């Protein structure tokens, strides 16, 4: 733990007046010994003596429980995403490709019918039909 030692004020003043420092107090700008600087982890580690063992155990158990549930949930979501993605690729993608292919065939047949109609109609009717413009599907 921490060992406390009483130091007289005279001793401190003698020590600092002998050195080049003009002040007894150190500022934040000065570089100190690296060994004397306490890290944040050391401070957190020292808190274990302040918090009772029963409370520490309950906090540890709560954190472990939350971590366990989070890990289980993440695994479940990952597996579900994998199953849904592969199912969509195996079932829906071929269906979409086939529907697109069928739509292309319908468009091709429609173009052939329009081509044969243009060839069979006289010139006057072709011009009259082209002046009406494009008709949207369903009209």
PyMOL commands that set and color helices and strands:
alter all, ss='L'
color gray80, all
select helices_A, chain A and resi 9-18+40-49+53-120+123-131
alter helices_A, ss='H'
color red, helices_A
deselect
rebuild
show_as cartoon
